[in-house]
Amino acid sequence: MEKCIICKKEQDKGIHLYTSFICTDCEQEMVQTETDDPKYKYFVEQMRVIKETKYVT
Ligand SMILES: [Zn+2]
């Protein structure tokens, strides 16, 4: 079980992005979210955090 960076829940299915983990549910939701949806902004925010973490490391 790993902690998803989007929903912050412990999930056993998902993908690894850099050093972080995104569960299948969030991955699917992200794919289906329109770019003008406020939720999309949140996803992008989380992804940006991942990339910055990677950069620092
Ligand atoms: Zn999730």
N, CA, C, O and the ligand as a Tripos MOL2 file, in Angstrom:
@<TRIPOS>MOLECULE
protein
  229   227    58     0     0
PROTEIN
NO_CHARGES

@<TRIPOS>ATOM
      1 N           0.8370   -1.2040    0.0000 N.3       1 MET1
      2 CA          0.0000    0.0000    0.0000 C.3       1 MET1
      3 C           0.8780    1.2630    0.0000 C.2       1 MET1
      4 O           1.8550    1.3690    0.7410 O.2       1 MET1
      5 N           0.4920    2.1990   -0.8490 N.am      2 GLU2
      6 CA          1.2330    3.4520   -0.8990 C.3       2 GLU2
      7 C           0.2690    4.6140   -0.8100 C.2       2 GLU2
      8 O          -0.9120    4.4770   -1.1310 O.2       2 GLU2
      9 N           0.7630    5.7470   -0.3780 N.am      3 LYS3
     10 CA         -0.0930    6.9110   -0.2030 C.3       3 LYS3
     11 C          -0.1420    7.7360   -1.4810 C.2       3 LYS3
     12 O           0.8800    8.1970   -1.9890 O.2       3 LYS3
     13 N          -1.3460    7.9060   -1.9790 N.am      4 CYS4
     14 CA         -1.5630    8.7010   -3.1820 C.3       4 CYS4
     15 C          -1.3860   10.1820   -2.8600 C.2       4 CYS4
     16 O          -1.8940   10.6670   -1.8490 O.2       4 CYS4
     17 N          -0.6690   10.8940   -3.7170 N.am      5 ILE5
     18 CA         -0.3980   12.3090   -3.4600 C.3       5 ILE5
     19 C          -1.5990   13.2040   -3.7780 C.2       5 ILE5
     20 O          -1.6330   14.3590   -3.3540 O.2       5 ILE5
     21 N          -2.5690   12.6920   -4.5090 N.am      6 ILE6
     22 CA         -3.7520   13.4860   -4.8560 C.3       6 ILE6
     23 C          -4.8380   13.3680   -3.7890 C.2       6 ILE6
     24 O          -5.2750   14.3740   -3.2290 O.2       6 ILE6
     25 N          -5.2720   12.1350   -3.5090 N.am      7 CYS7
     26 CA         -6.3610   11.9400   -2.5410 C.3       7 CYS7
     27 C          -5.8480   11.6610   -1.1330 C.2       7 CYS7
     28 O          -6.6230   11.6240   -0.1770 O.2       7 CYS7
     29 N          -4.5300   11.4650   -1.0130 N.am      8 LYS8
     30 CA         -3.8770   11.2310    0.2770 C.3       8 LYS8
     31 C          -4.3460    9.9440    0.9580 C.2       8 LYS8
     32 O          -4.2470    9.8120    2.1780 O.2       8 LYS8
     33 N          -4.8530    9.0030    0.1710 N.am      9 LYS9
     34 CA         -5.3070    7.7420    0.7350 C.3       9 LYS9
     35 C          -4.3100    6.6390    0.4140 C.2       9 LYS9
     36 O          -3.5880    6.6970   -0.5810 O.2       9 LYS9
     37 N          -4.2900    5.6420    1.2730 N.am     10 GLU10
     38 CA         -3.4450    4.4770    1.0380 C.3      10 GLU10
     39 C          -4.1280    3.5970   -0.0050 C.2      10 GLU10
     40 O          -5.2530    3.1420    0.2010 O.2      10 GLU10
     41 N          -3.4470    3.3600   -1.1220 N.am     11 GLN11
     42 CA         -4.0200    2.5810   -2.2110 C.3      11 GLN11
     43 C          -3.0250    1.5210   -2.6570 C.2      11 GLN11
     44 O          -1.8140    1.6950   -2.5220 O.2      11 GLN11
     45 N          -3.5470    0.4240   -3.1890 N.am     12 ASP12
     46 CA         -2.6160   -0.6150   -3.6440 C.3      12 ASP12
     47 C          -2.4370   -0.6230   -5.1630 C.2      12 ASP12
     48 O          -1.5100   -1.2460   -5.6810 O.2      12 ASP12
     49 N          -3.3400    0.0810   -5.8810 N.am     13 LYS13
     50 CA         -3.2120    0.1420   -7.3340 C.3      13 LYS13
     51 C          -2.9970    1.5690   -7.7950 C.2      13 LYS13
     52 O          -3.6890    2.4940   -7.3690 O.2      13 LYS13
     53 N          -2.0140    1.7280   -8.6810 N.am     14 GLY14
     54 CA         -1.7450    3.0680   -9.1800 C.3      14 GLY14
     55 C          -0.4530    3.1190   -9.9670 C.2      14 GLY14
     56 O           0.1440    2.0890  -10.2770 O.2      14 GLY14
     57 N          -0.0300    4.3260  -10.2850 N.am     15 ILE15
     58 CA          1.1990    4.5140  -11.0610 C.3      15 ILE15
     59 C           2.2140    5.3240  -10.2620 C.2      15 ILE15
     60 O           1.8570    6.0890   -9.3660 O.2      15 ILE15
     61 N           3.4730    5.1390  -10.6020 N.am     16 HIS16
     62 CA          4.5250    5.9340   -9.9950 C.3      16 HIS16
     63 C           4.9350    7.0330  -10.9590 C.2      16 HIS16
     64 O           5.1970    6.8080  -12.1400 O.2      16 HIS16
     65 N           4.9770    8.2250  -10.4010 N.am     17 LEU17
     66 CA          5.3870    9.3710  -11.1920 C.3      17 LEU17
     67 C           6.5550   10.0020  -10.4530 C.2      17 LEU17
     68 O           6.3860   10.5310   -9.3540 O.2      17 LEU17
     69 N           7.7210    9.9500  -11.0420 N.am     18 TYR18
     70 CA          8.9340   10.3640  -10.3500 C.3      18 TYR18
     71 C           9.0300    9.5390   -9.0710 C.2      18 TYR18
     72 O           9.0470    8.3090   -9.1320 O.2      18 TYR18
     73 N           9.0950   10.1910   -7.9220 N.am     19 THR19
     74 CA          9.1980    9.4430   -6.6670 C.3      19 THR19
     75 C           7.8450    9.3130   -5.9740 C.2      19 THR19
     76 O           7.7570    8.7570   -4.8800 O.2      19 THR19
     77 N           6.7910    9.8270   -6.6110 N.am     20 SER20
     78 CA          5.4820    9.8380   -5.9820 C.3      20 SER20
     79 C           4.5490    8.8020   -6.5660 C.2      20 SER20
     80 O           4.8420    8.1680   -7.5800 O.2      20 SER20
     81 N           3.4180    8.6470   -5.9010 N.am     21 PHE21
     82 CA          2.4500    7.6340   -6.2870 C.3      21 PHE21
     83 C           1.0830    8.2590   -6.4990 C.2      21 PHE21
     84 O           0.6180    9.0580   -5.6860 O.2      21 PHE21
     85 N           0.4350    7.8820   -7.6150 N.am     22 ILE22
     86 CA         -0.9260    8.3320   -7.8950 C.3      22 ILE22
     87 C          -1.7870    7.0880   -8.0890 C.2      22 ILE22
     88 O          -1.4580    6.2230   -8.9000 O.2      22 ILE22
     89 N          -2.8840    6.9980   -7.3470 N.am     23 CYS23
     90 CA         -3.7310    5.8080   -7.4340 C.3      23 CYS23
     91 C          -4.5150    5.7910   -8.7520 C.2      23 CYS23
     92 O          -4.6700    6.8140   -9.4190 O.2      23 CYS23
     93 N          -4.9910    4.6270   -9.0950 N.am     24 THR24
     94 CA         -5.7130    4.4420  -10.3580 C.3      24 THR24
     95 C          -6.9320    5.3640  -10.4560 C.2      24 THR24
     96 O          -7.2030    5.9320  -11.5140 O.2      24 THR24
     97 N          -7.6620    5.5100   -9.3490 N.am     25 ASP25
     98 CA         -8.8450    6.3710   -9.3330 C.3      25 ASP25
     99 C          -8.4970    7.8090   -9.7000 C.2      25 ASP25
    100 O          -9.1670    8.4340  -10.5220 O.2      25 ASP25
    101 N          -7.4460    8.3190   -9.0820 N.am     26 CYS26
    102 CA         -7.0490    9.7030   -9.3380 C.3      26 CYS26
    103 C          -6.4840    9.8600  -10.7470 C.2      26 CYS26
    104 O          -6.6930   10.8820  -11.4010 O.2      26 CYS26
    105 N          -5.7780    8.8510  -11.1970 N.am     27 GLU27
    106 CA         -5.2150    8.8960  -12.5410 C.3      27 GLU27
    107 C          -6.3450    8.9940  -13.5670 C.2      27 GLU27
    108 O          -6.2880    9.8000  -14.4960 O.2      27 GLU27
    109 N          -7.3710    8.1600  -13.3860 N.am     28 GLN28
    110 CA         -8.5300    8.1650  -14.2820 C.3      28 GLN28
    111 C          -9.2510    9.5080  -14.2280 C.2      28 GLN28
    112 O          -9.6590   10.0540  -15.2530 O.2      28 GLN28
    113 N          -9.3970   10.0280  -13.0110 N.am     29 GLU29
    114 CA        -10.0960   11.2950  -12.8380 C.3      29 GLU29
    115 C          -9.3330   12.4310  -13.5140 C.2      29 GLU29
    116 O          -9.9180   13.3270  -14.1230 O.2      29 GLU29
    117 N          -8.0230   12.3650  -13.3880 N.am     30 MET30
    118 CA         -7.1810   13.3930  -13.9870 C.3      30 MET30
    119 C          -7.3170   13.4150  -15.5050 C.2      30 MET30
    120 O          -7.3890   14.4740  -16.1270 O.2      30 MET30
    121 N          -7.3500   12.2230  -16.0780 N.am     31 VAL31
    122 CA         -7.4660   12.0700  -17.5270 C.3      31 VAL31
    123 C          -8.8030   12.6370  -18.0310 C.2      31 VAL31
    124 O          -8.8860   13.2040  -19.1210 O.2      31 VAL31
    125 N          -9.8480   12.4630  -17.2020 N.am     32 GLN32
    126 CA        -11.1950   12.8750  -17.6150 C.3      32 GLN32
    127 C         -11.5330   14.3170  -17.2690 C.2      32 GLN32
    128 O         -12.5640   14.8390  -17.6950 O.2      32 GLN32
    129 N         -10.6660   14.9580  -16.4980 N.am     33 THR33
    130 CA        -10.9400   16.3300  -16.0690 C.3      33 THR33
    131 C         -10.6060   17.3260  -17.1840 C.2      33 THR33
    132 O          -9.5360   17.2810  -17.7900 O.2      33 THR33
    133 N         -11.5580   18.2210  -17.4280 N.am     34 GLU34
    134 CA        -11.3470   19.2610  -18.4400 C.3      34 GLU34
    135 C         -10.3410   20.2790  -17.8950 C.2      34 GLU34
    136 O         -10.2510   20.4960  -16.6870 O.2      34 GLU34
    137 N          -9.5920   20.8940  -18.8040 N.am     35 THR35
    138 CA         -8.5530   21.8280  -18.3810 C.3      35 THR35
    139 C          -9.1150   23.1030  -17.7410 C.2      35 THR35
    140 O          -8.3950   23.8060  -17.0320 O.2      35 THR35
    141 N         -10.4040   23.4050  -17.9880 N.am     36 ASP36
    142 CA        -11.0010   24.6010  -17.3740 C.3      36 ASP36
    143 C         -11.7160   24.2830  -16.0570 C.2      36 ASP36
    144 O         -12.3130   25.1610  -15.4340 O.2      36 ASP36
    145 N         -11.6450   23.0170  -15.6470 N.am     37 ASP37
    146 CA        -12.2210   22.5930  -14.3720 C.3      37 ASP37
    147 C         -11.2720   22.9930  -13.2400 C.2      37 ASP37
    148 O         -10.0650   22.7730  -13.3350 O.2      37 ASP37
    149 N         -11.8200   23.5830  -12.1650 N.am     38 PRO38
    150 CA        -10.9490   23.9790  -11.0340 C.3      38 PRO38
    151 C         -10.1430   22.8060  -10.4740 C.2      38 PRO38
    152 O          -9.0520   22.9890   -9.9350 O.2      38 PRO38
    153 N         -10.6930   21.6080  -10.6090 N.am     39 LYS39
    154 CA        -10.0100   20.4130  -10.1210 C.3      39 LYS39
    155 C          -8.7070   20.1640  -10.8750 C.2      39 LYS39
    156 O          -7.7240   19.6810  -10.3130 O.2      39 LYS39
    157 N          -8.7280   20.5070  -12.1570 N.am     40 TYR40
    158 CA         -7.5490   20.3220  -13.0050 C.3      40 TYR40
    159 C          -6.3690   21.1300  -12.4700 C.2      40 TYR40
    160 O          -5.2240   20.6780  -12.4790 O.2      40 TYR40
    161 N          -6.6840   22.3310  -12.0060 N.am     41 LYS41
    162 CA         -5.6680   23.2150  -11.4420 C.3      41 LYS41
    163 C          -5.0180   22.5490  -10.2260 C.2      41 LYS41
    164 O          -3.8070   22.6350  -10.0220 O.2      41 LYS41
    165 N          -5.8450   21.8950   -9.4390 N.am     42 TYR42
    166 CA         -5.3460   21.1930   -8.2570 C.3      42 TYR42
    167 C          -4.4000   20.0630   -8.6580 C.2      42 TYR42
    168 O          -3.3430   19.8800   -8.0540 O.2      42 TYR42
    169 N          -4.7870   19.3210   -9.6690 N.am     43 PHE43
    170 CA         -3.9410   18.2210  -10.1560 C.3      43 PHE43
    171 C          -2.5980   18.7600  -10.6410 C.2      43 PHE43
    172 O          -1.5430   18.2090  -10.3270 O.2      43 PHE43
    173 N          -2.6530   19.8230  -11.3940 N.am     44 VAL44
    174 CA         -1.4260   20.4360  -11.9300 C.3      44 VAL44
    175 C          -0.5320   20.9080  -10.7860 C.2      44 VAL44
    176 O           0.6890   20.7520  -10.8250 O.2      44 VAL44
    177 N          -1.1650   21.4870   -9.7720 N.am     45 GLU45
    178 CA         -0.4520   21.9290   -8.5780 C.3      45 GLU45
    179 C           0.3190   20.7660   -7.9440 C.2      45 GLU45
    180 O           1.4990   20.8870   -7.6180 O.2      45 GLU45
    181 N          -0.3690   19.6570   -7.7800 N.am     46 GLN46
    182 CA          0.2430   18.4770   -7.1670 C.3      46 GLN46
    183 C           1.3980   17.9550   -8.0210 C.2      46 GLN46
    184 O           2.4330   17.5490   -7.4930 O.2      46 GLN46
    185 N           1.2180   17.9670   -9.3160 N.am     47 MET47
    186 CA          2.2540   17.4960  -10.2420 C.3      47 MET47
    187 C           3.4800   18.4050  -10.1680 C.2      47 MET47
    188 O           4.6180   17.9460  -10.2580 O.2      47 MET47
    189 N           3.2230   19.6950  -10.0030 N.am     48 ARG48
    190 CA          4.3070   20.6660   -9.9180 C.3      48 ARG48
    191 C           5.1510   20.3930   -8.6680 C.2      48 ARG48
    192 O           6.3790   20.4800   -8.6990 O.2      48 ARG48
    193 N           4.4750   20.0670   -7.5840 N.am     49 VAL49
    194 CA          5.1500   19.7350   -6.3270 C.3      49 VAL49
    195 C           6.0610   18.5200   -6.5330 C.2      49 VAL49
    196 O           7.1920   18.4970   -6.0470 O.2      49 VAL49
    197 N           5.5660   17.5240   -7.2460 N.am     50 ILE50
    198 CA          6.3550   16.3190   -7.5300 C.3      50 ILE50
    199 C           7.6220   16.6920   -8.2880 C.2      50 ILE50
    200 O           8.7170   16.2670   -7.9220 O.2      50 ILE50
    201 N           7.4750   17.4750   -9.3290 N.am     51 LYS51
    202 CA          8.6130   17.8430  -10.1630 C.3      51 LYS51
    203 C           9.6450   18.6520   -9.3940 C.2      51 LYS51
    204 O          10.8500   18.4850   -9.5820 O.2      51 LYS51
    205 N           9.1520   19.5420   -8.5130 N.am     52 GLU52
    206 CA         10.0700   20.3470   -7.7080 C.3      52 GLU52
    207 C          10.8350   19.4750   -6.7180 C.2      52 GLU52
    208 O          12.0210   19.6820   -6.4630 O.2      52 GLU52
    209 N          10.1210   18.4950   -6.1680 N.am     53 THR53
    210 CA         10.7360   17.5620   -5.2350 C.3      53 THR53
    211 C          11.8470   16.7890   -5.9480 C.2      53 THR53
    212 O          12.9480   16.6230   -5.4230 O.2      53 THR53
    213 N          11.5300   16.3240   -7.1530 N.am     54 LYS54
    214 CA         12.4820   15.5960   -7.9710 C.3      54 LYS54
    215 C          13.7160   16.4610   -8.2810 C.2      54 LYS54
    216 O          14.8560   16.0000   -8.2140 O.2      54 LYS54
    217 N          13.4500   17.7090   -8.6160 N.am     55 TYR55
    218 CA         14.5120   18.6290   -8.9760 C.3      55 TYR55
    219 C          15.4830   18.8470   -7.8130 C.2      55 TYR55
    220 O          16.7010   18.8570   -7.9930 O.2      55 TYR55
    221 N          14.9180   19.0200   -6.6320 N.am     56 VAL56
    222 CA         15.7270   19.2410   -5.4280 C.3      56 VAL56
    223 C          16.5660   17.9920   -5.1250 C.2      56 VAL56
    224 O          17.7410   18.0830   -4.7670 O.2      56 VAL56
    225 N          15.9460   16.8590   -5.2730 N.am     57 THR57
    226 CA         16.6240   15.5910   -5.0020 C.3      57 THR57
    227 C          17.6520   15.3380   -6.1050 C.2      57 THR57
    228 O          18.3460   14.3210   -6.0820 O.2      57 THR57
    229 ZN         -5.6810    8.9150   -5.2520 Zn       58 ZN58
@<TRIPOS>BOND
     1     1     2 1
     2     2     3 1
     3     3     4 2
     4     3     5 am
     5     5     6 1
     6     6     7 1
     7     7     8 2
     8     7     9 am
     9     9    10 1
    10    10    11 1
    11    11    12 2
    12    11    13 am
    13    13    14 1
    14    14    15 1
    15    15    16 2
    16    15    17 am
    17    17    18 1
    18    18    19 1
    19    19    20 2
    20    19    21 am
    21    21    22 1
    22    22    23 1
    23    23    24 2
    24    23    25 am
    25    25    26 1
    26    26    27 1
    27    27    28 2
    28    27    29 am
    29    29    30 1
    30    30    31 1
    31    31    32 2
    32    31    33 am
    33    33    34 1
    34    34    35 1
    35    35    36 2
    36    35    37 am
    37    37    38 1
    38    38    39 1
    39    39    40 2
    40    39    41 am
    41    41    42 1
    42    42    43 1
    43    43    44 2
    44    43    45 am
    45    45    46 1
    46    46    47 1
    47    47    48 2
    48    47    49 am
    49    49    50 1
    50    50    51 1
    51    51    52 2
    52    51    53 am
    53    53    54 1
    54    54    55 1
    55    55    56 2
    56    55    57 am
    57    57    58 1
    58    58    59 1
    59    59    60 2
    60    59    61 am
    61    61    62 1
    62    62    63 1
    63    63    64 2
    64    63    65 am
    65    65    66 1
    66    66    67 1
    67    67    68 2
    68    67    69 am
    69    69    70 1
    70    70    71 1
    71    71    72 2
    72    71    73 am
    73    73    74 1
    74    74    75 1
    75    75    76 2
    76    75    77 am
    77    77    78 1
    78    78    79 1
    79    79    80 2
    80    79    81 am
    81    81    82 1
    82    82    83 1
    83    83    84 2
    84    83    85 am
    85    85    86 1
    86    86    87 1
    87    87    88 2
    88    87    89 am
    89    89    90 1
    90    90    91 1
    91    91    92 2
    92    91    93 am
    93    93    94 1
    94    94    95 1
    95    95    96 2
    96    95    97 am
    97    97    98 1
    98    98    99 1
    99    99   100 2
   100    99   101 am
   101   101   102 1
   102   102   103 1
   103   103   104 2
   104   103   105 am
   105   105   106 1
   106   106   107 1
   107   107   108 2
   108   107   109 am
   109   109   110 1
   110   110   111 1
   111   111   112 2
   112   111   113 am
   113   113   114 1
   114   114   115 1
   115   115   116 2
   116   115   117 am
   117   117   118 1
   118   118   119 1
   119   119   120 2
   120   119   121 am
   121   121   122 1
   122   122   123 1
   123   123   124 2
   124   123   125 am
   125   125   126 1
   126   126   127 1
   127   127   128 2
   128   127   129 am
   129   129   130 1
   130   130   131 1
   131   131   132 2
   132   131   133 am
   133   133   134 1
   134   134   135 1
   135   135   136 2
   136   135   137 am
   137   137   138 1
   138   138   139 1
   139   139   140 2
   140   139   141 am
   141   141   142 1
   142   142   143 1
   143   143   144 2
   144   143   145 am
   145   145   146 1
   146   146   147 1
   147   147   148 2
   148   147   149 am
   149   149   150 1
   150   150   151 1
   151   151   152 2
   152   151   153 am
   153   153   154 1
   154   154   155 1
   155   155   156 2
   156   155   157 am
   157   157   158 1
   158   158   159 1
   159   159   160 2
   160   159   161 am
   161   161   162 1
   162   162   163 1
   163   163   164 2
   164   163   165 am
   165   165   166 1
   166   166   167 1
   167   167   168 2
   168   167   169 am
   169   169   170 1
   170   170   171 1
   171   171   172 2
   172   171   173 am
   173   173   174 1
   174   174   175 1
   175   175   176 2
   176   175   177 am
   177   177   178 1
   178   178   179 1
   179   179   180 2
   180   179   181 am
   181   181   182 1
   182   182   183 1
   183   183   184 2
   184   183   185 am
   185   185   186 1
   186   186   187 1
   187   187   188 2
   188   187   189 am
   189   189   190 1
   190   190   191 1
   191   191   192 2
   192   191   193 am
   193   193   194 1
   194   194   195 1
   195   195   196 2
   196   195   197 am
   197   197   198 1
   198   198   199 1
   199   199   200 2
   200   199   201 am
   201   201   202 1
   202   202   203 1
   203   203   204 2
   204   203   205 am
   205   205   206 1
   206   206   207 1
   207   207   208 2
   208   207   209 am
   209   209   210 1
   210   210   211 1
   211   211   212 2
   212   211   213 am
   213   213   214 1
   214   214   215 1
   215   215   216 2
   216   215   217 am
   217   217   218 1
   218   218   219 1
   219   219   220 2
   220   219   221 am
   221   221   222 1
   222   222   223 1
   223   223   224 2
   224   223   225 am
   225   225   226 1
   226   226   227 1
   227   227   228 2
@<TRIPOS>SUBSTRUCTURE
     1 MET1         2 RESIDUE 1 A MET
     2 GLU2         6 RESIDUE 1 A GLU
     3 LYS3        10 RESIDUE 1 A LYS
     4 CYS4        14 RESIDUE 1 A CYS
     5 ILE5        18 RESIDUE 1 A ILE
     6 ILE6        22 RESIDUE 1 A ILE
     7 CYS7        26 RESIDUE 1 A CYS
     8 LYS8        30 RESIDUE 1 A LYS
     9 LYS9        34 RESIDUE 1 A LYS
    10 GLU10       38 RESIDUE 1 A GLU
    11 GLN11       42 RESIDUE 1 A GLN
    12 ASP12       46 RESIDUE 1 A ASP
    13 LYS13       50 RESIDUE 1 A LYS
    14 GLY14       54 RESIDUE 1 A GLY
    15 ILE15       58 RESIDUE 1 A ILE
    16 HIS16       62 RESIDUE 1 A HIS
    17 LEU17       66 RESIDUE 1 A LEU
    18 TYR18       70 RESIDUE 1 A TYR
    19 THR19       74 RESIDUE 1 A THR
    20 SER20       78 RESIDUE 1 A SER
    21 PHE21       82 RESIDUE 1 A PHE
    22 ILE22       86 RESIDUE 1 A ILE
    23 CYS23       90 RESIDUE 1 A CYS
    24 THR24       94 RESIDUE 1 A THR
    25 ASP25       98 RESIDUE 1 A ASP
    26 CYS26      102 RESIDUE 1 A CYS
    27 GLU27      106 RESIDUE 1 A GLU
    28 GLN28      110 RESIDUE 1 A GLN
    29 GLU29      114 RESIDUE 1 A GLU
    30 MET30      118 RESIDUE 1 A MET
    31 VAL31      122 RESIDUE 1 A VAL
    32 GLN32      126 RESIDUE 1 A GLN
    33 THR33      130 RESIDUE 1 A THR
    34 GLU34      134 RESIDUE 1 A GLU
    35 THR35      138 RESIDUE 1 A THR
    36 ASP36      142 RESIDUE 1 A ASP
    37 ASP37      146 RESIDUE 1 A ASP
    38 PRO38      150 RESIDUE 1 A PRO
    39 LYS39      154 RESIDUE 1 A LYS
    40 TYR40      158 RESIDUE 1 A TYR
    41 LYS41      162 RESIDUE 1 A LYS
    42 TYR42      166 RESIDUE 1 A TYR
    43 PHE43      170 RESIDUE 1 A PHE
    44 VAL44      174 RESIDUE 1 A VAL
    45 GLU45      178 RESIDUE 1 A GLU
    46 GLN46      182 RESIDUE 1 A GLN
    47 MET47      186 RESIDUE 1 A MET
    48 ARG48      190 RESIDUE 1 A ARG
    49 VAL49      194 RESIDUE 1 A VAL
    50 ILE50      198 RESIDUE 1 A ILE
    51 LYS51      202 RESIDUE 1 A LYS
    52 GLU52      206 RESIDUE 1 A GLU
    53 THR53      210 RESIDUE 1 A THR
    54 LYS54      214 RESIDUE 1 A LYS
    55 TYR55      218 RESIDUE 1 A TYR
    56 VAL56      222 RESIDUE 1 A VAL
    57 THR57      226 RESIDUE 1 A THR
    58 ZN58       229 GROUP 0 **** ****
